[in-house]
Amino acid sequence: MAGVPHGFEYVQHGDRVEIRHHGRLAATLRKAAAVAFLDDVERGDPQHVMARVTGNYKRGNERSTPHRP
């Protein structure tokens, strides 16, 4: 299925969470944001949660294949 996020992973370091996308650091969450993120990961699809948090997801207005004359 196209558009499904993949390649995300996260590592928890105390009160800090690092989110990586294909091995590169995409975001670092601290304190309350990290706790909220971990709660969301427990309840939903972790790949979608990480894509949403990092802003790396389709918003619905992108074209799948650009057509340029």
C-alpha positions in Angstrom: 0.0 0.0 0.0 1.5 3.3 -1.1 1.8 6.1 1.5 2.2 3.9 4.5 5.1 5.2 6.6 8.0 2.9 7.2 11.7 3.1 8.2 11.0 4.8 11.6 12.4 3.7 14.9 12.8 5.2 18.3 15.1 4.8 21.3 14.3 5.9 24.8 17.0 7.5 26.9 15.6 8.3 30.4 13.2 11.2 29.9 14.3 11.7 26.2 13.1 9.9 23.1 15.0 10.0 19.8 13.1 9.2 16.6 15.1 8.1 13.6 14.1 7.7 10.0 16.2 5.3 8.0 19.0 5.7 10.6 19.1 9.5 10.6 17.9 11.5 13.6 14.5 13.0 12.7 13.3 14.4 16.1 14.2 14.4 19.8 11.3 14.6 22.3 11.9 15.5 26.0 9.9 15.2 29.2 6.1 15.7 28.7 6.3 15.4 24.9 8.2 12.1 25.2 5.7 10.7 27.7 2.8 11.7 25.4 4.6 10.1 22.4 5.1 6.8 24.3 1.5 6.7 25.2 0.4 7.3 21.6 2.8 4.5 20.4 1.2 2.1 22.9 -2.3 2.9 21.6 -1.7 3.2 17.8 0.5 2.3 14.9 4.0 3.3 15.9 5.1 4.1 12.3 2.1 6.5 11.8 2.7 8.1 15.2 6.4 8.7 14.4 5.6 10.0 11.0 3.1 12.4 12.5 5.5 13.6 15.2 8.3 14.3 12.7 6.0 15.9 10.1 7.2 13.3 7.6 3.8 12.1 6.2 1.5 13.0 3.3 -1.1 15.7 4.0 -3.4 14.6 1.2 -2.6 17.4 -1.3 0.5 15.8 -2.9 0.3 14.2 -6.2 1.6 10.7 -6.4 3.3 11.3 -9.8 4.2 14.8 -10.8 3.1 15.7 -14.3 5.2 18.5 -15.8 5.1 19.5 -19.4 
